[in-house]
């Protein structure tokens, strides 16, 4: 049973607890230094996805414009190249 726990955790439970305490301390110091809170992180993620959603539709229109502009050159060139290689 303990082998399965060690394999799941990646190390012994005591070492994992020590590592988690040290990493939590470092993250806590960094977050306090920058005056961040977990809520700030959650609101930042939420705002990121809202902005992505809001600009997503204009990005799709811009993507379609670029696609049509490129297709106006690429498709005739492709057809011309296929016709030239067909005659060989």
C-alpha positions in Angstrom: 0.0 0.0 0.0 2.8 2.5 0.9 4.5 1.8 -2.5 1.3 2.9 -4.3 1.1 6.0 -2.2 4.8 6.8 -2.8 4.4 6.3 -6.5 1.3 8.5 -6.6 2.9 11.3 -4.6 6.3 10.9 -6.3 8.1 10.6 -3.0 7.5 9.7 0.6 4.6 11.5 2.3 6.9 13.3 4.7 9.1 14.7 2.0 6.1 15.7 -0.1 4.7 17.6 2.9 8.0 19.4 3.4 8.3 20.4 -0.2 4.7 21.6 -0.3 5.3 23.7 2.8 8.4 25.3 1.3 6.8 26.0 -2.0 3.7 27.4 -0.2 5.9 29.7 1.8 7.8 31.0 -1.3 4.5 31.6 -3.2 3.0 33.3 -0.2 6.0 35.7 0.1 5.9 36.5 -3.6 2.1 37.1 -3.5 2.4 39.3 -0.5 5.3 41.3 -2.1 3.2 42.0 -5.1 0.1 42.5 -3.0 -1.8 39.8 -4.9 -4.6 37.6 -3.5 -6.2 34.4 -4.8 -9.2 36.5 -5.7 -7.0 38.8 -7.8 -5.8 35.7 -9.7 -9.3 34.4 -10.3 -10.6 37.8 -11.4 -7.6 38.1 -13.7 -8.3 34.8 -15.4 -12.0 35.7 -15.7 -11.2 39.1 -17.2 -8.7 37.4 -19.6 -11.4 35.0 -20.9 -14.0 37.8 -21.2 -11.6 40.0 -23.2 -10.7 37.0 -25.4 -14.4 36.3 -26.0 -15.1 40.0 -26.8 -12.3 40.4 -29.2 -12.8 36.9 -30.6 -15.5 37.8 -33.1 -13.5 40.7 -34.6 -10.5 38.3 -34.8 -12.6 35.8 -36.8 -13.7 38.6 -39.2 -10.1 39.7 -39.6 -9.0 36.0 -40.1 -11.7 35.6 -42.9 -10.5 38.8 -44.6 -6.9 37.5 -44.6 -8.0 34.1 -45.9 -10.0 35.6 -48.8 -7.2 38.0 -49.7 -4.7 35.2 -49.8 -7.1 32.9 -51.6 -7.5 35.5 -54.3 -3.8 35.0 -55.2 -3.2 31.4 -54.2 -6.1 29.6 -55.9 -5.6 31.1 -59.4 -1.8 30.4 -59.1 -2.6 26.8 -58.0 -5.0 26.3 -60.9 -2.4 27.8 -63.4 0.3 25.6 -62.0 -1.9 22.5 -62.3 -2.8 23.3 -65.9 0.9 23.8 -66.8 1.9 20.6 -65.1 -1.0 18.7 -66.8 0.3 19.5 -70.2 3.6 17.8 -69.5 
